Amino acid sequence: MKITPSILQQEFIGLRAKVVQSSNPSCMGICGRVLDETRNTFTILHKEKEKTVVKETSVLHFTLPDGSVIEVEGKVLVGRPEDRVKRVSRRRW
C-alpha cells in the first residue's frame, strides 16, 4: 500500500503496531497498542509490558481503524508528534 502524506500526519497513539524490521534484534516482533510517542521512540504495550522502540532504526506495520495495514519506515516519523501533525510533506512518488 502506498503511504500518502495524510497518513504520516495522523495520530499513532492508540493504533496497533508491529515491529517488522529493526537494527535491534530484541525489538523484532514487538506488537501491541501504541501507548506513547516521543521525538525518537514509540512506547508499545506488548504482553502487558511497556516496550520502547526507536523510530530511526525500525520499520513498523500500523493497523488503521478501518482494518487496513500500512508499513512505515520509522525514519519518516522522527520528530515531535505535534510538529509532525502540522508539517506539510511533499509527495516523493
N, CA, C and O atoms as a DFTB+ gen file, in Angstrom:
372 C
 N C O
     1  1       0.836      -1.176       0.000
     2  2       0.000       0.000       0.000
     3  2       0.883       1.242       0.000
     4  3       1.855       1.307       0.752
     5  1       0.565       2.200      -0.810
     6  2       1.327       3.444      -0.839
     7  2       0.975       4.295       0.376
     8  3      -0.169       4.325       0.828
     9  1       1.969       4.971       0.881
    10  2       1.763       5.853       2.022
    11  2       1.518       7.253       1.501
    12  3       2.336       7.803       0.763
    13  1       0.404       7.822       1.883
    14  2       0.104       9.187       1.485
    15  2       0.538      10.126       2.600
    16  3       0.617       9.712       3.756
    17  1       0.816      11.369       2.276
    18  2       1.223      12.320       3.312
    19  2       0.211      12.459       4.441
    20  3       0.596      12.735       5.577
    21  1      -1.059      12.275       4.157
    22  2      -2.071      12.413       5.211
    23  2      -1.927      11.327       6.274
    24  3      -2.239      11.570       7.440
    25  1      -1.467      10.146       5.901
    26  2      -1.254       9.072       6.871
    27  2      -0.125       9.443       7.819
    28  3      -0.198       9.156       9.014
    29  1       0.910      10.073       7.300
    30  2       2.043      10.446       8.135
    31  2       1.694      11.571       9.102
    32  3       2.407      11.774      10.084
    33  1       0.624      12.298       8.849
    34  2       0.237      13.401       9.713
    35  2      -0.782      12.998      10.766
    36  3      -1.188      13.842      11.565
    37  1      -1.206      11.754      10.798
    38  2      -2.217      11.364      11.769
    39  2      -1.589      10.956      13.094
    40  3      -0.375      10.780      13.195
    41  1      -2.422      10.810      14.090
    42  2      -2.003      10.421      15.425
    43  2      -1.844       8.900      15.472
    44  3      -2.731       8.178      15.017
    45  1      -0.733       8.405      16.012
    46  2      -0.484       6.975      16.071
    47  2      -0.809       6.365      17.425
    48  3      -0.891       5.143      17.546
    49  1      -0.994       7.196      18.446
    50  2      -1.321       6.676      19.776
    51  2      -2.684       6.005      19.718
    52  3      -3.658       6.589      19.241
    53  1      -2.740       4.771      20.209
    54  2      -3.978       4.002      20.204
    55  2      -4.072       2.987      19.083
    56  3      -4.890       2.070      19.151
    57  1      -3.248       3.131      18.048
    58  2      -3.265       2.162      16.941
    59  2      -2.466       0.920      17.313
    60  3      -1.580       0.968      18.165
    61  1      -2.796      -0.201      16.656
    62  2      -1.987      -1.404      16.821
    63  2      -0.752      -1.263      15.942
    64  3      -0.832      -0.799      14.805
    65  1       0.390      -1.669      16.485
    66  2       1.650      -1.571      15.754
    67  2       2.421      -2.861      15.916
    68  3       2.303      -3.549      16.929
    69  1       3.218      -3.184      14.900
    70  2       4.094      -4.349      14.947
    71  2       5.426      -3.959      14.334
    72  3       5.474      -3.377      13.251
    73  1       6.512      -4.282      15.035
    74  2       7.850      -4.003      14.526
    75  2       8.239      -5.169      13.624
    76  3       8.387      -6.297      14.094
    77  1       8.406      -4.900      12.331
    78  2       8.731      -5.957      11.376
    79  2      10.208      -5.977      11.012
    80  3      10.709      -6.977      10.498
    81  1      10.911      -4.874      11.276
    82  2      12.335      -4.815      10.973
    83  2      12.966      -3.797      11.908
    84  3      12.414      -2.721      12.139
    85  1      14.140      -4.153      12.448
    86  2      14.829      -3.240      13.344
    87  2      16.292      -3.626      13.403
    88  3      16.643      -4.794      13.235
    89  1      17.146      -2.638      13.644
    90  2      18.564      -2.948      13.812
    91  2      18.815      -3.587      15.170
    92  3      19.863      -4.198      15.381
    93  1      17.868      -3.454      16.093
    94  2      17.962      -4.082      17.408
    95  2      17.161      -5.382      17.370
    96  3      15.933      -5.332      17.298
    97  1      17.820      -6.549      17.417
    98  2      17.092      -7.812      17.287
    99  2      16.069      -8.058      18.395
   100  3      15.114      -8.805      18.182
   101  1      16.238      -7.459      19.558
   102  2      15.280      -7.671      20.640
   103  2      13.962      -6.936      20.391
   104  3      12.961      -7.233      21.044
   105  1      13.948      -5.998      19.474
   106  2      12.714      -5.258      19.143
   107  2      11.885      -5.956      18.079
   108  3      10.699      -5.660      17.929
   109  1      12.483      -6.870      17.343
   110  2      11.762      -7.568      16.273
   111  2      10.562      -8.323      16.848
   112  3      10.689      -9.038      17.842
   113  1       9.411      -8.162      16.226
   114  2       8.224      -8.899      16.622
   115  2       7.397      -8.253      17.714
   116  3       6.343      -8.782      18.067
   117  1       7.832      -7.136      18.260
   118  2       7.025      -6.454      19.275
   119  2       5.743      -5.974      18.621
   120  3       5.776      -5.308      17.586
   121  1       4.606      -6.313      19.229
   122  2       3.329      -5.865      18.678
   123  2       2.379      -5.537      19.815
   124  3       2.463      -6.113      20.899
   125  1       1.488      -4.616      19.555
   126  2       0.509      -4.198      20.545
   127  2       0.035      -2.784      20.270
   128  3       0.245      -2.253      19.179
   129  1      -0.600      -2.177      21.249
   130  2      -1.118      -0.817      21.115
   131  2      -0.038       0.209      21.422
   132  3       0.766       0.023      22.336
   133  1      -0.024       1.291      20.654
   134  2       0.908       2.386      20.899
   135  2       0.367       3.190      22.080
   136  3      -0.740       3.725      22.024
   137  1       1.160       3.268      23.149
   138  2       0.755       3.996      24.345
   139  2       1.239       5.431      24.348
   140  3       0.541       6.331      24.815
   141  1       2.446       5.646      23.822
   142  2       3.036       6.974      23.870
   143  2       3.985       7.135      22.696
   144  3       4.502       6.156      22.157
   145  1       4.206       8.375      22.312
   146  2       5.132       8.684      21.234
   147  2       5.957       9.888      21.643
   148  3       5.414      10.910      22.061
   149  1       7.268       9.766      21.522
   150  2       8.152      10.892      21.767
   151  2       8.855      11.233      20.465
   152  3       8.513      10.695      19.411
   153  1       9.828      12.119      20.534
   154  2      10.539      12.552      19.335
   155  2      11.219      11.382      18.617
   156  3      11.208      11.313      17.388
   157  1      11.806      10.471      19.382
   158  2      12.592       9.388      18.790
   159  2      12.066       7.986      19.057
   160  3      12.621       7.022      18.529
   161  1      11.016       7.837      19.861
   162  2      10.571       6.491      20.240
   163  2       9.053       6.347      20.238
   164  3       8.309       7.325      20.300
   165  1       8.622       5.080      20.163
   166  2       7.247       4.679      20.425
   167  2       7.272       3.804      21.665
   168  3       8.201       3.017      21.845
   169  1       6.271       3.927      22.523
   170  2       6.091       3.010      23.636
   171  2       4.899       2.140      23.284
   172  3       3.795       2.638      23.063
   173  1       5.134       0.823      23.233
   174  2       4.112      -0.134      22.800
   175  2       3.811      -1.092      23.941
   176  3       4.732      -1.596      24.583
   177  1       2.525      -1.352      24.204
   178  2       2.107      -2.318      25.215
   179  2       2.168      -3.701      24.585
   180  3       1.334      -4.047      23.749
   181  1       3.168      -4.498      24.994
   182  2       3.420      -5.823      24.419
   183  2       3.382      -6.844      25.547
   184  3       4.238      -6.831      26.432
   185  1       2.392      -7.728      25.515
   186  2       2.232      -8.773      26.544
   187  2       2.223      -8.180      27.945
   188  3       2.949      -8.631      28.830
   189  1       1.389      -7.160      28.132
   190  2       1.198      -6.495      29.424
   191  2       2.443      -5.766      29.943
   192  3       2.491      -5.391      31.115
   193  1       3.442      -5.564      29.089
   194  2       4.628      -4.799      29.467
   195  2       4.821      -3.676      28.460
   196  3       4.484      -3.818      27.284
   197  1       5.367      -2.559      28.930
   198  2       5.652      -1.442      28.045
   199  2       7.033      -1.617      27.432
   200  3       8.023      -1.752      28.151
   201  1       7.099      -1.616      26.111
   202  2       8.353      -1.747      25.375
   203  2       8.601      -0.459      24.601
   204  3       7.673       0.118      24.033
   205  1       9.849      -0.009      24.579
   206  2      10.216       1.200      23.856
   207  2      10.942       0.816      22.578
   208  3      11.884       0.024      22.602
   209  1      10.500       1.381      21.464
   210  2      11.066       1.088      20.151
   211  2      11.598       2.382      19.556
   212  3      10.894       3.391      19.520
   213  1      12.832       2.352      19.092
   214  2      13.446       3.522      18.467
   215  2      12.894       3.655      17.047
   216  3      12.903       2.687      16.286
   217  1      12.421       4.829      16.694
   218  2      11.829       5.064      15.369
   219  2      12.863       4.969      14.253
   220  3      12.618       4.327      13.231
   221  1      14.006       5.598      14.443
   222  2      15.026       5.753      13.395
   223  2      15.444       4.417      12.777
   224  3      15.707       4.351      11.576
   225  1      15.507       3.364      13.575
   226  2      16.077       2.102      13.107
   227  2      15.029       1.023      12.880
   228  3      15.377      -0.150      12.743
   229  1      13.746       1.395      12.837
   230  2      12.689       0.396      12.756
   231  2      11.774       0.611      11.560
   232  3      11.653       1.716      11.031
   233  1      11.136      -0.479      11.149
   234  2      10.055      -0.448      10.166
   235  2       8.848      -1.044      10.878
   236  3       8.931      -2.134      11.443
   237  1       7.733      -0.331      10.851
   238  2       6.552      -0.744      11.601
   239  2       5.346      -0.942      10.694
   240  3       5.202      -0.275       9.669
   241  1       4.484      -1.874      11.092
   242  2       3.173      -2.039      10.455
   243  2       2.143      -1.474      11.416
   244  3       2.088      -1.887      12.574
   245  1       1.326      -0.537      10.955
   246  2       0.250       0.035      11.751
   247  2      -1.078      -0.441      11.195
   248  3      -1.280      -0.439       9.981
   249  1      -1.995      -0.854      12.082
   250  2      -3.343      -1.241      11.684
   251  2      -4.263      -0.062      11.944
   252  3      -4.461       0.340      13.090
   253  1      -4.820       0.487      10.884
   254  2      -5.712       1.643      10.980
   255  2      -7.090       1.209      11.480
   256  3      -7.418       0.023      11.432
   257  1      -7.895       2.150      11.956
   258  2      -9.232       1.796      12.466
   259  2     -10.118       1.072      11.448
   260  3     -10.990       0.296      11.839
   261  1      -9.909       1.313      10.151
   262  2     -10.719       0.622       9.142
   263  2     -10.207      -0.788       8.846
   264  3     -10.793      -1.494       8.025
   265  1      -9.117      -1.211       9.507
   266  2      -8.598      -2.562       9.339
   267  2      -7.450      -2.681       8.353
   268  3      -6.829      -3.741       8.268
   269  1      -7.153      -1.646       7.618
   270  2      -6.047      -1.717       6.667
   271  2      -4.711      -1.594       7.406
   272  3      -4.607      -0.926       8.435
   273  1      -3.705      -2.251       6.855
   274  2      -2.371      -2.263       7.455
   275  2      -1.428      -1.472       6.554
   276  3      -1.395      -1.678       5.341
   277  1      -0.664      -0.567       7.157
   278  2       0.312       0.204       6.393
   279  2       1.697      -0.047       6.972
   280  3       1.857      -0.250       8.175
   281  1       2.681      -0.028       6.106
   282  2       4.077      -0.185       6.519
   283  2       4.744       1.180       6.441
   284  3       4.677       1.861       5.418
   285  1       5.389       1.569       7.541
   286  2       6.008       2.887       7.612
   287  2       7.430       2.739       8.136
   288  3       7.663       2.083       9.151
   289  1       8.374       3.352       7.438
   290  2       9.739       3.408       7.948
   291  2       9.779       4.440       9.052
   292  3       9.250       5.541       8.903
   293  1      10.402       4.086      10.156
   294  2      10.468       4.978      11.296
   295  2      11.194       6.278      11.005
   296  3      10.947       7.287      11.665
   297  1      12.087       6.266      10.026
   298  2      12.851       7.476       9.681
   299  2      11.939       8.649       9.341
   300  3      12.241       9.791       9.688
   301  1      10.825       8.375       8.665
   302  2       9.929       9.456       8.266
   303  2       9.072       9.955       9.427
   304  3       8.415      10.989       9.308
   305  1       9.070       9.231      10.548
   306  2       8.276       9.615      11.702
   307  2       9.082      10.321      12.784
   308  3       8.517      10.789      13.773
   309  1      10.409      10.403      12.602
   310  2      11.249      11.036      13.615
   311  2      10.893      12.511      13.738
   312  3      10.804      13.228      12.741
   313  1      10.698      12.940      14.945
   314  2      10.324      14.322      15.225
   315  2       9.212      14.344      16.250
   316  3       8.566      13.329      16.512
   317  1       9.002      15.496      16.817
   318  2       7.945      15.615      17.823
   319  2       6.592      15.373      17.164
   320  3       6.326      15.902      16.084
   321  1       5.735      14.578      17.803
   322  2       4.436      14.262      17.194
   323  2       3.606      15.502      16.866
   324  3       2.947      15.556      15.828
   325  1       3.642      16.489      17.747
   326  2       2.835      17.691      17.495
   327  2       3.346      18.478      16.298
   328  3       2.566      19.152      15.625
   329  1       4.648      18.403      16.021
   330  2       5.193      19.075      14.837
   331  2       4.908      18.272      13.576
   332  3       4.654      18.849      12.518
   333  1       4.949      16.932      13.677
   334  2       4.705      16.079      12.513
   335  2       3.272      16.245      12.015
   336  3       3.034      16.223      10.808
   337  1       2.332      16.408      12.913
   338  2       0.930      16.572      12.530
   339  2       0.733      17.855      11.734
   340  3      -0.090      17.899      10.820
   341  1       1.485      18.900      12.075
   342  2       1.359      20.194      11.392
   343  2       2.160      20.269      10.095
   344  3       1.851      21.078       9.220
   345  1       3.194      19.425       9.967
   346  2       4.111      19.523       8.835
   347  2       3.430      19.137       7.523
   348  3       2.634      18.200       7.470
   349  1       3.755      19.864       6.487
   350  2       3.278      19.557       5.144
   351  2       4.410      18.828       4.434
   352  3       5.507      19.368       4.290
   353  1       4.142      17.589       3.986
   354  2       5.199      16.829       3.329
   355  2       4.929      16.742       1.840
   356  3       3.783      16.694       1.393
   357  1       6.012      16.721       1.089
   358  2       5.893      16.591      -0.374
   359  2       5.753      15.129      -0.733
   360  3       6.250      14.246      -0.034
   361  1       5.078      14.896      -1.819
   362  2       4.984      13.533      -2.339
   363  2       6.291      13.168      -2.993
   364  3       6.876      13.973      -3.717
   365  1       6.749      11.966      -2.746
   366  2       8.027      11.527      -3.313
   367  2       7.835      10.377      -4.299
   368  3       8.776       9.630      -4.565
   369  1       6.645      10.229      -4.836
   370  2       6.407       9.204      -5.832
   371  2       5.525       9.722      -6.910
   372  3       5.208       8.994      -7.851
